[in-house]
């Protein structure tokens, strides 16, 4: 019983710190930026894709709508052995729209197809600043303006940005939205505390020069996922002051939720499979506390009289972090399902944590081992 109480108390303290970090990290709007001159940062947008025919037109339309000087960015779509109509979708779009866009075939050389594709794109970039997103995303009109604002600041070499899910019907989507808001809240909070340990590759920017100095994805490219998190760790280990977060609705990238429970499980197994390779003390500690906190929450069903008050505090502090993120992203609608999701979430988290360390997972039609 004492161990359960200790796990829950430590978890509550951790999330409370994330809430504090979230609140002290400044929020900004592109319209409020004090830019003395016109945008000047050049960007190479690198986007790996594999069998994304149904999503590419939406992505391409959002890229075409970017409000940024055309001469200051290029788009490299890296084809990771697609077998659907993805290439035809891109070709059809190029015939109707004027966009500085190239399609390049990826070259496999490691155990991580996505890192291989990103490496290929980065090697061909015309600009020093690399921006990454995913093929199932939609980007905001002022995306590059927001990144430019951060990139111009002295010492900045790595910029993480906000990501959320498209709002759709169904409980599975609501479950994912609340879970995703929690992850984003912890991400923002860790940056606010100047202890960043998590980010999302659907919205990243970094210096190619610094990337090459750090040997890119070397030492972690045997792990299928983690192109974002492990790269953040490399930049932060060299200089934590070189990594920042764009806490701005103007930089918010929207991504697809998974449409079935099986797809969601495979996605989260892939995310969790890299946990054993963490080097950040905060990342390791957070992973352990989240796991033990969820185990304690499940155990509290049998010891509610003894630790019920701590569980209530946990539910409250979890809600605070999710609410802060939902308000920033203007996605408060899913909050009305919070008490339903909170009952199921500990079981889901425990299932993913255990299975990801022992089982296989599927990703983009490929099978991977931990």
N, C-alpha and C positions, 0 to 999 in steps of 0.2 A: 504493500500500500504506500509506504513512504517513497518507494522508487517511482510509482505512478505519479504521485504528487510532485516530485522533483522534476520529472520529465515535462509535465504540464506547465509548471511554474517557469522553467527555463524557456519553453516554447513561447509562453505569453510575453516574457521579457524580450525575446528575439523579435517577435512581430511588433511589439510596442516600439522598439528601436527603429524598425523599418518604417513605421508610421511617422515617427519623428523625422527620419531622414527624408521621407517623401515631402513633408511639410516645409522643411528648410531649403529644399532644392528649388531655386527660382523657376517660375513658369514665364514663358514669353510668347508673344505673338509676332509674326513676321511684320505686320503693319506697325509694330511698336519698336522695331529695330532701329538703332541709331547708326545707320550706315552712311559713312561720309562720302562714299563714291559708289559707282555702279558695281554690280556683281563682277568679280574678277577671277574666281576660282574655277578651274577647269575640272570636269568630272568625267570619268569613264564608268558607265553603269554596266555592271556585269551580272547577267541573269542566266544561270543554268536552267535547262528545261529537259524533261523526258516525258513524252506522251502527255502533253498539256494542251491538246487541240481545243478542248472545251473551255479553257481559261485564257488562252493567249490573246484573243481579240479584246477582251476587257482590259488586260494589262497594256496592250499596245495603244488602245484608246486613251488610257490615262497617261501614258508616256507622251503621246502626241499633244496632250493638253497641257503639258508642263509650261509654266510661265518662267522661262529662263532663256538667256541668249543662246540661240541654236549653235553658235560657234564655240560655245564653252562646254559642250558635252557631247559625248558619243554613247551609243548603246551597242553592247556586244551580247548577243544571245548565243549561249554555248549549248550546242545540241549533244545531249548525253544519250546517243544511240536510240533516238525516238523511232517508233515503228507505226505511229498513227499518222494523222493528217497535220501534225504540228507545222512542218515545213511549208505545206501548202497554205495554211492559214497565214503564216508570216509573209509569204510571197504575195498573196492576194492583198494583204494590208499595204505592203510596200508599193504595189502598183497604183494604189489610190491615195496614198499619203506621202508627203515629203518629210522624211525623217532620217537622220544620220544613224542608220542601223545596219549592223552586219551580223550574219550568222556564221558561226565557226563550229567545227566539229571538235568535241572533246577528245583528249588522249588519255587513256587509262594507264596508270603506273603505280597505283596504291590500292589499299583496301577501302578507300572512301571515294566513290564516284563523284560526289558533289565537290569535295576538295580538289579533285583532279580537274573538274570543269572550271572551277574558280581560278585555279592556278593557270590554266590555259588562257583564260580571259585576261587575267592580270598581266601575263607576259606580253600580251598584244596591245595593252592600253597605251593610248596617246597622251594621257594626262596622269599626273602623279596621284591625284585623289581618286580612289576606287570607291564606288558605291554599289552595294549589293541589295538585291531583293529576290523574291521568288516568283515563279511564273504564274502562280495562282493568286497573285496579289493585285491590288489596285492602289496606286500612289496618289497623294494629294497634289494639287496644282502648284503649291508653293514649296514643295519638297526640297528642291535644290537651293532655293533661297534660304530655307531654314538651316540646311547643312552649311551653306556658304557663310552664314553668320557665325557659326561655330568654328569653321575651318580657318577663318581669318584671325582667330585669337591666337596669341603667341603660345607656343609649346604644345598646342593641341595636335595629336596624331591619330586619335581614334575617337569616333563619334557613334554612340548607340542611339537608336531612335525607338519611338513607341510603335507597337503593333497590336492590333485587336482583330476580332473576328467579325465577319459580316453577320448581321442579325437575320436569322431565319426562323421559321416556324419549327416547333417540336421541342420536347424536353431535352433530347440529346444535345441540341444546339445551346440551350440555356445552360446545361451542365458545363459544357465546354467554355462558354462565355465567362461564367463565374470563375471557373478554374483558371482561365487565361488572365482574367483581370487580377486574380491573386498573384500569379506569376509576374505580371507586369508591375504590380504594386511593390513586390519584393525587389524587383530589378531597380525601380526608381528609388526606393528607399536606400538600397545599398550604395547607389551613386551619391545620394544626398549625404550619406555618412562617410563618403570618400573611401568606401570599401567595396568597390564594384566586383561582382563575381558572376554575373549573369547578363545575357543580352540575347537578341534575336537576329538571326542572319537575314530576315526579311526586311531589315531596316538598319543597315550598317554603313559606315564610311570610314576609310582609313588611308593613311599615306602609303603609297606603293614603295617609296624609298625606305620607309621604316619597316614595312612588311618584309622586304628583301633582307634588310639588316638582321631581322629576327629569324631568318630562314623560314618564313611563311608557315606552312602547316607541317613542316618537318617534325618528327617525333610523335605526332598524333594522327598522321594520315592512315594509320592502320585501323583507326576507329571510324566506323561508318559515319557517325554524326559528330557534332562538336566543332564545326567549322567556325562558329561564332564564339562560343564560350572559351575554347582553348586559345583562340587568337586574342581575345580580350585579356586573358591571363598573361599572355606573353607581353602585350603592350603595358599592362599595369605593373608587371614585375620589373620592367625596365624603368618606368616612371608613372606612378599613379596619377600624377598631375597632367599626364598627356591624354588621359581618357576622360570623356565627358558624356553626358546624356542630354538629348534634345527633349526637354520637358515642354512640349508644345503640341497643341491640337493641329497646328498647321503642318506638322511633320508626321501625322498619324497614318500608318499604312494598314490597309485592311487585307485580311487573308481569309481563305476558305476554312470553315470548320469541317471536320470529318463527318461523313454522312451515315456511317454505321458504327455500331459499338466495336466490331472487329477492327475496322480501320483506325478508330481512336485508340484501341489497345495496342495495335502495332506501332502507331506513332509514338505513344508514350513509352513503350518498351524501348524504342530507338533512342528517345531522349534520355531515359534513365540508364541505359546501358553504358554510358560514358562516365557514370558517377565514380567508378573505381579508379579512374584516371585523374580525378581532381587533384590539384596541387594547392589551391587556395584553402587556407584554414577556415575562412568563413564559409566557403562553398561546402566543404566537408562537414563542418559543424551544423550548417543549416540543413543539409540533407539528413543528417542523423537526427536532429531535433524534430524536423517535420515528420520523419518516419516514426520516431518514438512518441511524438505527440499524437499522431493518428492511432497508434497502437493503444495508447492510454485512453483515447476517446472511445475506442471500441470496448476496452476493458471497463470503462466507466459505466457501461450498461449493466454490469454486474455489481458494481460498487458505488452506485449513484448516491447513496446516503452519505458515503464517506468523502467522496471527491466531487460531488455534483456542483458545488460552488465554484471550484476551479474550472470545471468544464464550461460553466456559464461564462466565466471571464474569458476563456479561450474563444468561445463563440462570438463574444462581443468584440474582442480585439481583431479577430479574423474579419468580421464584418466591417470594422473601421477601415482596414487596409483596402478591402475590396471597394468600399464606398468611395474612398478618396480617388481610386483609379477610375471607377465608373463615372464619377462627376467630371473628372478631367477629360475623359473620352466622350462624355455626353451619352453614356450607355447605362442609364440607371434602371431601365425597364426590367432587366433580368433579376434585379435585387428582390423582387416580390416572391421569387422562388427560392430564396436563400435557405430557408429552414428545411425545405425538402432536400436540396442538394447537400446541405451540411451533414445530413444523416447518412447519405450514400457515399460521400467523398472519402472518408477514412478507409472504407472497405476497398474502394477502387485504388487508392494510393498504395495500400498495403499489397494488393494483388500485383500491381505494376512493379513495385520495388522488389518483390521477391522474384517474380517471373523474369524480369529483365536481366537478372544476374545469372540465370541458369538456362533460360530458353533461347530459341532463335526468334527473329522477327523478320517480317516482310516489309520491303520499301521499294516502291516504284517497280514492282514486278520482279524484284531480286530478293534472295534470301541471305540473311547475315547471321553470323554467330557473334556473341559478345566478345 
